[in-house]
Amino acid sequence: MLPMKWNELVTDLIGCGMTQQEIGAAVGLSQSSVSDIARGLTKDVGWSVGASILSLHQSRTGKAVSDRACSS
């Protein structure tokens, strides 16, 4: 299994109009932690945060992680 690219998922969410603050509030992280993920400084986010990011990504984009695009 390939490693998850959390920074790409966070970047997708930002591209869909979310702020780092909003993402953090939704997944239980600070804005600075979300920034670290987005910049690739944090690569291992842990199970619960990872599950929250995946769920948020799917709900905001309407796509599976492999599709990675904003829903219309």
Backbone hydrogen bonds in HBPLUS format (Angstrom, degrees):
<---DONOR---> <-ACCEPTOR-->    atom                        ^
c    i                          cat <-CA-CA->   ^        H-A-AA   ^      H-
h    n   atom  resd res      DA  || num        DHA   H-A  angle D-A-AA Bond
n    s   type  num  typ     dist DA aas  dist angle  dist       angle   num
A0008-GLU N   A0005-LYS O   3.02 MM   3  5.53 130.4  2.27 109.3 121.4     1
A0009-LEU N   A0005-LYS O   3.33 MM   4  6.79 151.1  2.42 146.9 155.1     2
A0010-VAL N   A0006-TRP O   2.97 MM   4  6.25 163.7  1.99 158.6 162.5     3
A0011-THR N   A0007-ASN O   2.91 MM   4  6.03 156.1  1.97 141.5 148.8     4
A0012-ASP N   A0008-GLU O   2.89 MM   4  6.08 149.6  1.98 141.0 149.0     5
A0013-LEU N   A0009-LEU O   3.04 MM   4  6.37 157.3  2.09 147.0 152.3     6
A0014-ILE N   A0010-VAL O   2.96 MM   4  6.28 156.3  2.02 151.5 157.9     7
A0015-GLY N   A0011-THR O   2.87 MM   4  6.07 154.4  1.93 145.7 153.4     8
A0016-CYS N   A0012-ASP O   2.92 MM   4  6.24 125.9  2.22 140.0 155.1     9
A0016-CYS N   A0013-LEU O   3.12 MM   3  4.98 134.3  2.34  90.9 103.8    10
A0018-MET N   A0013-LEU O   3.12 MM   5  5.72 161.8  2.15 149.7 145.1    11
A0017-GLY N   A0014-ILE O   2.97 MM   3  5.21 157.5  2.02 110.9 114.4    12
A0023-ILE N   A0019-THR O   2.97 MM   4  6.26 161.8  2.00 153.6 158.5    13
A0024-GLY N   A0020-GLN O   2.90 MM   4  6.03 165.0  1.92 148.2 152.8    14
A0025-ALA N   A0021-GLN O   2.93 MM   4  6.17 160.5  1.97 149.7 154.7    15
A0026-ALA N   A0022-GLU O   3.01 MM   4  6.16 151.2  2.09 144.2 151.9    16
A0027-VAL N   A0023-ILE O   3.02 MM   4  6.26 141.4  2.17 149.9 160.2    17
A0028-GLY N   A0024-GLY O   2.78 MM   4  5.56 121.0  2.13 149.4 160.5    18
A0029-LEU N   A0024-GLY O   2.82 MM   5  4.35 160.1  1.86 127.8 131.6    19
A0034-VAL N   A0030-SER O   3.10 MM   4  6.46 155.8  2.17 148.6 155.0    20
A0035-SER N   A0031-GLN O   2.92 MM   4  6.18 152.9  1.99 147.0 155.0    21
A0036-ASP N   A0032-SER O   2.97 MM   4  6.23 152.6  2.05 142.1 148.8    22
A0037-ILE N   A0033-SER O   3.04 MM   4  6.36 152.4  2.12 145.2 152.3    23
A0038-ALA N   A0034-VAL O   2.88 MM   4  6.12 165.7  1.90 154.0 157.9    24
A0039-ARG N   A0035-SER O   2.95 MM   4  6.14 148.6  2.05 148.5 156.5    25
A0041-LEU N   A0036-ASP O   2.81 MM   5  5.02 135.6  2.01 162.1 160.8    26
A0042-THR N   A0036-ASP O   3.26 MM   6  5.57 147.5  2.38 114.2 113.1    27
A0040-GLY N   A0037-ILE O   2.96 MM   3  5.06 155.8  2.02 105.7 113.3    28
A0050-GLY N   A0046-GLY O   2.92 MM   4  5.88 155.3  1.98 148.0 156.2    29
A0051-ALA N   A0047-TRP O   2.87 MM   4  6.07 160.7  1.91 154.8 159.6    30
A0052-SER N   A0048-SER O   3.04 MM   4  6.21 151.0  2.12 139.5 147.5    31
A0053-ILE N   A0049-VAL O   2.85 MM   4  6.14 157.0  1.90 153.9 159.9    32
A0054-LEU N   A0050-GLY O   2.92 MM   4  6.15 165.2  1.94 153.1 157.1    33
A0055-SER N   A0051-ALA O   2.97 MM   4  6.11 161.0  2.00 145.5 150.8    34
A0056-LEU N   A0052-SER O   2.89 MM   4  6.02 164.1  1.91 149.0 153.8    35
A0057-HIS N   A0053-ILE O   2.82 MM   4  5.93 162.1  1.85 151.2 156.7    36
A0058-GLN N   A0054-LEU O   2.97 MM   4  6.19 162.9  2.00 148.9 153.1    37
A0059-SER N   A0055-SER O   2.93 MM   4  6.15 161.3  1.96 150.1 155.6    38
A0060-ARG N   A0056-LEU O   2.85 MM   4  5.97 155.9  1.91 153.3 159.5    39
A0061-THR N   A0057-HIS O   2.86 MM   4  5.82 155.6  1.92 148.7 155.5    40
A0062-GLY N   A0058-GLN O   2.72 MM   4  5.08 140.0  1.87 132.2 142.8    41
A0067-ASP N   A0064-ALA O   2.84 MM   3  5.42 148.4  1.94 118.4 128.0    42
